Amino acid sequence: MHVTVFGATGGIGRHVVRQLLDEGHQVTVLVRSPAKLAITHPALTILTGSLSDRAAVEQAVTGADAVISALGPSMKRSVTGTPLTDGAHIIVAATREQKVDRFIGLATPSLADPQDKPHWKHKVLPVMARLMFPNALIELRGMTEAVTDSDLDYTIARITNPTNKPATGHVRSGFLGHDRVGSVMSREDIAAFLVSQLTDTRYRRAMPAISN
């Protein structure tokens, strides 16, 4: 499968790229600083550019069977603006233009899925985010709505507390109030879940919460 990855130089994105290559996929990434990726492979195509560059984004998704976004906002309170939200709209437009239907991405349980039942995370996490990471929450909401308001065949994994611990191979997934899903999850396992959604049909046009 040919997969385009955005956010490839981030903590989760690097694992996504490596796991895709290990599974034999053809991978294209769009990054601002190729040196940060530190991965070379015959099946890896590295394009240099930013999310605001419509032509570069369209080039990145051309010929893809699916897009995986490991993009995440800055947690710095000083950061302003919505470059990731704007970029998400550009990605969605490019995927529609190139007839790429499958989109896999990340969000937060601060945002509810229609299949959730009432849960403390719906109340506590948004309040904490607005106090500690106000712009990050705005970005996450904007990025998510850009995808969910489209007709893309999406799966958006909601994560709470990613860590750099080694992969456990154990993943809980489901909907708040229905399924036993915790908060902590290793970035390697998050990446593995994203990659697994290339063939897993359980969460089509849904936002499952995931944890270890």
Solvent accessible surface area in square Angstrom, and as a share of the most:
residue,aa,sasa,rsa
1,M,97,0.43
2,H,44,0.20
3,V,0,0.00
4,T,0,0.00
5,V,0,0.00
6,F,0,0.00
7,G,16,0.16
8,A,0,0.00
9,T,35,0.20
10,G,31,0.30
11,G,37,0.36
12,I,16,0.08
13,G,0,0.00
14,R,86,0.31
15,H,56,0.25
16,V,0,0.00
17,V,0,0.00
18,R,118,0.43
19,Q,40,0.18
20,L,0,0.00
21,L,12,0.06
22,D,123,0.64
23,E,110,0.50
24,G,63,0.61
25,H,25,0.11
26,Q,81,0.36
27,V,0,0.00
28,T,10,0.06
29,V,0,0.00
30,L,10,0.05
31,V,8,0.05
32,R,193,0.70
33,S,42,0.27
34,P,52,0.32
35,A,95,0.73
36,K,126,0.54
37,L,0,0.00
38,A,82,0.63
39,I,11,0.06
40,T,132,0.77
41,H,80,0.36
42,P,134,0.84
43,A,20,0.15
44,L,20,0.10
45,T,60,0.35
46,I,63,0.32
47,L,32,0.16
48,T,92,0.53
49,G,16,0.15
50,S,38,0.24
51,L,29,0.15
52,S,89,0.57
53,D,62,0.32
54,R,157,0.57
55,A,78,0.61
56,A,13,0.10
57,V,0,0.00
58,E,61,0.28
59,Q,111,0.49
60,A,1,0.00
61,V,0,0.00
62,T,70,0.41
63,G,55,0.53
64,A,11,0.09
65,D,79,0.41
66,A,1,0.01
67,V,0,0.00
68,I,0,0.00
69,S,6,0.04
70,A,12,0.09
71,L,25,0.12
72,G,48,0.46
73,P,17,0.11
74,S,51,0.33
75,M,98,0.44
76,K,143,0.61
77,R,154,0.56
78,S,97,0.63
79,V,50,0.29
80,T,112,0.65
81,G,42,0.40
82,T,48,0.28
83,P,83,0.52
84,L,26,0.13
85,T,19,0.11
86,D,79,0.41
87,G,1,0.01
88,A,9,0.07
89,H,101,0.45
90,I,15,0.07
91,I,3,0.02
92,V,15,0.09
93,A,52,0.40
94,A,5,0.04
95,T,1,0.01
96,R,82,0.30
97,E,112,0.50
98,Q,56,0.25
99,K,169,0.72
100,V,4,0.02
101,D,78,0.40
102,R,18,0.06
103,F,12,0.05
104,I,0,0.00
105,G,1,0.01
106,L,22,0.11
107,A,3,0.03
108,T,17,0.10
109,P,2,0.01
110,S,15,0.09
111,L,19,0.09
112,A,60,0.47
113,D,6,0.03
114,P,134,0.84
115,Q,93,0.41
116,D,21,0.11
117,K,102,0.43
118,P,129,0.81
119,H,47,0.21
120,W,140,0.49
121,K,5,0.02
122,H,43,0.19
123,K,151,0.64
124,V,63,0.36
125,L,25,0.12
126,P,12,0.08
127,V,73,0.42
128,M,89,0.40
129,A,17,0.13
130,R,131,0.48
131,L,123,0.61
132,M,92,0.41
133,F,65,0.27
134,P,43,0.27
135,N,24,0.12
136,A,3,0.02
137,L,4,0.02
138,I,94,0.48
139,E,5,0.02
140,L,24,0.12
141,R,86,0.31
142,G,15,0.14
143,M,16,0.07
144,T,9,0.05
145,E,84,0.38
146,A,8,0.06
147,V,4,0.02
148,T,34,0.20
149,D,119,0.62
150,S,22,0.14
151,D,101,0.52
152,L,1,0.00
153,D,35,0.18
154,Y,18,0.07
155,T,1,0.00
156,I,3,0.02
157,A,1,0.00
158,R,0,0.00
159,I,23,0.12
160,T,47,0.27
161,N,68,0.35
162,P,39,0.24
163,T,26,0.15
164,N,131,0.67
165,K,135,0.57
166,P,107,0.67
167,A,51,0.39
168,T,86,0.50
169,G,69,0.67
170,H,101,0.45
171,V,55,0.32
172,R,89,0.32
173,S,25,0.16
174,G,2,0.02
175,F,21,0.09
176,L,2,0.01
177,G,40,0.39
178,H,104,0.46
179,D,65,0.34
180,R,193,0.70
181,V,19,0.11
182,G,33,0.32
183,S,36,0.23
184,V,71,0.41
185,M,1,0.01
186,S,1,0.01
187,R,58,0.21
188,E,59,0.26
189,D,3,0.01
190,I,0,0.00
191,A,0,0.00
192,A,42,0.33
193,F,9,0.04
194,L,0,0.00
195,V,5,0.03
196,S,48,0.31
197,Q,0,0.00
198,L,13,0.06
199,T,107,0.62
200,D,30,0.16
201,T,93,0.54
202,R,158,0.58
203,Y,17,0.07
204,R,90,0.33
205,R,115,0.42
206,A,4,0.03
207,M,13,0.06
208,P,0,0.00
209,A,2,0.02
210,I,3,0.01
211,S,1,0.01
212,N,43,0.22
